Amino acid sequence: MSNVIEQFEKQRAAKLSIGRSFLVLMHRWAGLFLAVFLFISGLTGAIISWDHELDEWLNPQLFEARGLGKPLPSLLIAEKLEAADHRLMITWVPLAVESGHNLGVGVGPRLDPASGKAFELDFNQVALDPVSGEIRGKRMWGEVSLSRENLLPFLYKLHYSMHIPDGFGIEFGVLFMGILAIVWALDCCIALWISFPKASAWRKSFIFRWRQGRSKLNFDMHRSGGVWVWGFLLLLAVTATSMNLNQEVMRPLVSLFSTLTPSPFTGTPNPPDQPIEPVVNRHAIIQLATEEAKRLGWDAPPGGIFYVPEFGIYGVTFFEPGHEHGDIGLGNPSLYFDGRNGSPAGANIPGTGSAGDIFMQAQFPLHSGRILGLPGRIFISVMGLLVATLSVTGVIIWQKKRWVRKKMLAKID
């Protein structure tokens, strides 16, 4: 009987060893595939947690107002800009300007009646003097450029798309990084499993051998470091998947477990060169939004209005001046309206709706750390550096093992 048990245990151990070896191999190749991209995303993520502050510091000419006097209404300045350049339409305008700041608006191309295609613009952001309405600067957000004006937008877009060009109506960079995030999430689970080879020696997976040489410390930085922050690594991977593959993966997946409120941005968008011109003006939309917010009992004023030409949808976001980025919690609420007739098109009210709705609302605040305000942003910056470190230490481990295998093969030959 004892021989049978012993044989069974040996077979079981052999199967576990084979299974572990397979998982180690999967982790190795997934890690090598991810390493460069996670290194870049980790470093850029640590920086763009402070993108607005750094952008203002680098580009005071775009943000600091010079004019003295009473600011003009934001919508009036926006209308003047549109009247001065028939090629563009305003896609974002804050309704109140922070003291001492320029009015920063987003713009997009209008449809050219002559060609039936959108006008060509070499900028999508404009800084305007809040007193005179004069243009203080322009830039193309996300352009591949390391100039002072473009550096932070360049790093931000690099973080989620690697600046891989679009084609055939597909954002290949966003798609690629979304697939990479899925691989990362799966690899997180594999890494956790292989980090605990023996249940009796689980404490070893949490320690750092600071005084036993660089090789062992590098290994511990990779394994133990990953174990200590494993939950946060998985959170970053899942939220990255959600933001890059929201419609393709996350919403269908979440809808299997919870009903999701329909979004006005789930249909097929118009191509970028076929923008939908709004029929209803911004004043009317703001009036409709203000009345609806009053009915809902909201205290915050309408803080900004945006227009999405691919869908023909207006959005009015509610926040106090200076809080347009949603400094804490799940962000600012928004009401949506059809740009062709002003009919309600939905809403995004943080903290309300089904469990699935709230889960989806939490994705960006969790990924950026803004859900916890300033401490969360600091933590995400540290996590970005840790992700970059784990990528480097993993490659070093692989390279050292590769050298050892080469030496052993050389001896055999």
N, C-alpha and C positions, 0 to 999 in steps of 0.2 A: 504493500500500500504506500509506504514511504517513497519507494522508487517511482511510482506513478505520479505522486504529487511533485517530486523533484523534477521529473521529466516535463510535467505540465508547466511548472514555474520557469524552466529553461526555455520552453517554446514561447511562453508569454513574454519573457524578457527579450527574446530574439525578435519577436514581432514589434515590441515597443521600440527596440533599437532601430529596426528598419523604418518604422513610422517616424521616429525622431530624426533620422538621417534625411528622410525625404523632406520633412518640414524645414530642417536646417538648410537644405539645398534651395528650397523655395524662398526662404528668407534671404539667402545670399544673393540670388539673382534678382529678386524684387528690390532688394536694397541697392544693388548696383544700378538698376534701372532708375530708381528714385533719387539716388544720391545727389546728382548735380542739380536737379530741379528743386529738391527740398532744401539744398544749401542756399540756392538763390532766393527761394521763397521765404526761407527762415530769416535771412538777413534783411530782405526788403520788408518783410512783415514787421520786424523789430523797428524799422525806420518809419514806415507809413502809419504806425500807431499814432504818430505825431505829425502827420502830413500837413494838416492845416497850420499848425504853429510854425513848422519848419518852412513851409511855403511863404508865409507872411514874413518870416525873418530873412529869407533869401531874396524876396521880391517886394520890397516896400513900395516900389513904384506902382505895383498892381493893387495894393491893398490900402495904403495910407492916403487919406484925402488931403488935398492941399487947399482947396477952395474954402473961403470963409463966408459964413452966412447961413441962412435957413435952407435946409435941404429941400429940393423939389420932391413931389410925390414920385415914388418909384415907377409907377405905371406910366406917368407922363414922360419920364426919361426914356423908358422902354419904347414908347410910341414914337418919340423923336428919333431914336436910333433906327427903328424900322422905316420911318418916313425918309430918312437920309440915305438908306441903302435898301433898295427894293429887292435885293437878292436874298435877304435874310428874314427869318422870323424868330421871335424870342421864344426859347424853350424853357427858360427858368428865370424868374426874377424875384428877389426878396422884396417883401412889401414894406419892410422897415430896415433902415441901414444903421449898423452899429456906429456909435459916435466916433468920429475920426477915421472912418473907413470909407473907401470907395464903394460904389454899387457894382457888384460883380454879377453879370448876367450870362446865361448860356444861350447860344444861338444855333440855329440850323438853317439849311438852305430851303428857300421856297422853290416851287415848281416853275420852271422857265416855260412860258406859254409857247415860245418859238420852237423849242426842241422837244417839249413834252417830258423832259428830264429835269432833275434838280439842278440848280445853279451850282457851280464849283466855288467853294469857300476854302480859304487856307487858314481859317481860324474857327473855333467854336466857343470861345470865351472872350468876353469884352469887359474891361474895367472902365467905369464911367464916373466922372466927378459928380457927387451927389448934389452939388449946388448949381453948377452950370450945365451938367449933362455932357460935358466934353469927354471924348475918348482918351483915357490915360494909358491904355495898353490893350493888346490882343494876343492870344496864343491859341494853338491847337492842342487841347488837352489830350495827352497820351501819345503825342508825336515822339518818334525815335530821335531823341536829342538829349545831350548832356548839358545844354545851356542852363543858366540859372533859372530862367523862366520855365523851362520844361523839365527840370530834373525831378521834382517830386511827382508830377503826373507820369513821367516816364517810369519811375520806380513802381508806382502804384499799378500801372498796367502790366509791367513786367511781372509783378507778383502773381497775377491771376491768369495771364495769357502768354507769358514769355515773348510777347510781341510777334507771335506766329501770325502771318498774314491771313486775312479772311479770303474766302473764295467760294463761288457757286452759292452765295447766300448763306454760307456757314461760317461761324466764328471758330475757325479751327483751333486757335490758341485756347479759347475758353473750353472747347470740347476736349482737347488734349489734357489740359490741366484738371478737368473734371474726372476723366478716366484715371489719371494719375492719382487723384485723391481717393478713388475707389480702391485702387491697388494698395495705397498707403493704409487705408482702414483695414483691409484684409490682412496686410502684413503686420499691423499692430497686434492683431489677435494671434498670429503665428509666433511673433516675437515673444509675447507674454508666455505662451505655452513652452517654448524651448528655453526660456530663461530659468525654468525650474525643473532641471533634469531629475532631481531626486527630492521627494517630499521630506526626507529626513534632513536635508541640507538646504532648506529654503532660505535660511538667514544669509547664506553666501551671496544670494542674488540681490541683496540690499546693501552690501558693504563696498567700501572703496579702499583698496590696498595702497595707501599713499606712499609707503616707504619700501615697496617691494619692486621697484623698477618701473620704467616708463611703459614697458610692454603690458604688464599686468594692470597698471593704472589705466592705460588706454582701453583695455578690455572692460574694466569695471565702469569706466565712464560711459561706455556704450551699453553694456548690459544693465548694470545697476542704475545708471542714470536714466535709462529708458523705463525701467520698472518703477522708479519713484514717481515719474510724471506720466505713466502710461495712460491713465484716464484722460488727461488733458491732451495728450497726443491724439488719442482716438477722437476726442471732441473736435479738435482742429480738422482732422481728416473728414469727419462726417459733415461738419458745417461747410467745409470747402466743397465737398460734393454737392451739397444743397444749393450753394450759391452759383456754382458753375453749371450744374445740370438740374436746375430747379424743375423745369417743365418735363425734361426727358426722364429723370430718375426719381427725384425726391418726392414731388407731389404725387405721382402714381403710387409710389411705395407707401407714403403716409396715408393715402386715401384707402388703402386696404384695411387700415385699423381705425380710421376716424374720418368722418365727413368733413370735407374742406369747402369753405365758402368760395364760390366761383370768383376768379380774378378777371378784370377787364383786359389783362395782358396775356391771356392764355390762348387766344386765337392765332391765326396766321397773320403775321405783320406784313405791311406793305414793304417792298424793297426800299433800301435807303434812297434810291434815286427817284422814288415815287411817293414823296411825302403827301400826307392828307392835309389840305389846307383847312384851318378852323373857320367855321361860319359864325359861331357865337363869339363875341368879344370877351376879353378878360374881366372887364368890369361886371358884366352880367353873371359870369361864372362865380366871381367872388361874392356877389350879392346872394346867389343861390346857396353857396357854401356857408356863408355867415348865418343865413336863416336856418339852415339845417343844423349847424353847430349849436345855435341858440336853442333849438328844439331838443337837442341831445343833452343840453346842460353843460357844455364845455366852457371853461373859463379862459383858456388861452386864445389869443386873437389869431386870425389868419396870418401866418408868417411868410408864406411864399406861394407862388403859383407856378406850375410847370405844365408843359404840353409835350405829349409824345406823338410826333407826327407819323410814326409807323402804324399807330393804332387810332389816331385821331381822338385821343383822350386827354382831357385836362385833369390835373390834380391840384388840390389846394391843401397845403400842409399847415398845421396849427402849432405855433410855438411862440414863446416870448423872444424878443430881439436878442440875438447873441446865442441862441440855443438851437440853431437850425440843424446841427449834427446829431441831436438826440444824445445828450451828455450822459444819461444814465437810464437804466431800465430797458424797455423794449422799443424805445424810439418815440417819434412824434406821430400823432394820428393824421390821416389824410382822407379826404373825400374826393371821389372821382366823378367826372361828368363827360358826356359825349360832346365833342367839340362841334358836331354838326347841328345838334338841336338842343343842347343843354340838359338833356335828360340824365337822371342819376345813373351812374355806371358802376357803383360799388363803393366800398370804403375799406380802409385799413385802420382798425382801432385796436392798438396794442392792449393785450390782456383780455380781449373779448373773443367770443366765438367758440368753436369746438376745441377739444384738446389738440387736434391736428393743426388748427389755425394758430393757436398759441405756440405750438412747436415750431411752425414755419416762421412766425414773427420773431422767434428767439434766435434764428440762425446767424444773422449778421451781428446782432449785439453780443452773442457768445463768441463768435470768431474774432471780433475786434476787441473784445474785452469791455466794450462800452456799457454792457449790462450792469457792471459794477462801478462805472464812472472812472475816475482817475486811477484808483488802485487796480482796476481791471486792465486798463491800458498799459500800466507799468508791467503787470504780470504777463500780458501778451508779448510785450517787447522782450522780456526775459525768455519766454517760451520760444520766440523766434530764434534767439541766439542758441538755445539748447537744441532746437531742431537742426540748425546748421552744424553744431558740434557733433551730434549723433551721426550725421551724414559723413563727416570727416573721419571720425573714429571707426565707423563701419568699414570705410574704404581702406583704412590703415590695417585693420584686422585681416581683411581679405588679401591685401597685398603681401602681408607677412606670411600668411599661410601659403600663398602662391609661391613665394620664394623658397619656403621649406620644402614644398612638393618638388620644385625644380632641382633642389640640391639632392633630394633622395633619388630622383630619377637619374641624375648625373652619376651618382655612386653606383647605381645598378648597372648602368651602361658601361 
